[in-house]
């Protein structure tokens, strides 16, 4: 018998008085009176979507609980705005949304970039909305607020080969998840083909780390379509040719790079698929096109449950978002609370160790239980949440 998921602690909808667009905030749980979860902006965003994402954030926080660490997990939350991020009215909508949500952000909701938004944009809009910071609710939990804020600010100022450290840590975690699965299966990196949907912050960083590990990225997809090359794409050149929304300028393509329809990334013959763009990208209508052995969920909720069941039945392993893309959030807190400093080698090392441990534990449990990795991840969370609730207080 399946235990029903408890309702969220708080669920609210907002209507922009200027444009009529909708925004949402869902707080799944509070731990120590605070919750964590990014703010996404996309056309078609729904309350149901944000509710599922908020529950996922509670799970991500619990998965990274280490009893001896300075960072203690928070509760889960998520914000969403039903507006295309490139819409001329988008920034005004964002400022008004943050102004409306200001009481929540000041007291218990820490937020930041998610799909459709960069941290720079969130920070700029938060300042216009009268906020000190998008994560100010966590400040009372810090031992030395000033030192912690300086440490995080320094970390956001670090660049690695032209890309900000904050943009790379999440993709490092996604890549390490894929590499852990390959290692457990005894599959060599060289020659293993990868297809990535989305070349924004998460997808771009994932592609970079996998390419540098020796895998062959044979396809990437953006809003203009799929770019493919069976011999491998020049990922660094494509990253350098992106705009702010992760769209690649096609003049940067080489003669052997083919331009294909948007959905072609699913069927390029890759062993590893990385959906790193939108939710619900793989569903019952297109899952039959998947020939990969692994799907590594860099985006939130990219594989719908019905499709995942069918994929599992034919031997495709889905590494779930709740584990795979959790390091963007965790890196903020590891840095702010002082478990790591503003150093890329230290950050990447911590990310790799943490993800190796989590993914290996998840896959080992799935094998032992005869379940899916997602079910195994849920089982681990179910064991940790009562411990966190008992030690630190749980609301919801």
TAZI-V164393 format. One record per helix or strand. SS is the DSSP state (A for helix, B for strand). FROM is the first residue (numbers start at 1). LEN is the number of residues. Records with the same first field share a line. If there is no record, write none. Layout:
# TAZI-V164393
SS=FROM-LEN  FROM-LEN
This chain:
# TAZI-V164393
B=10-6  22-6  30-2  34-3  39-4  75-8  109-2  113-1  159-2  163-2  193-5  216-7  225-4  242-1  248-1  258-3  272-4  282-1  294-3  303-1  317-3  394-2
A=47-17  90-11  102-6  119-10  136-6  145-12  165-21  201-12  235-6  250-3  262-6  287-3  305-9  321-4  327-11  344-26  373-20
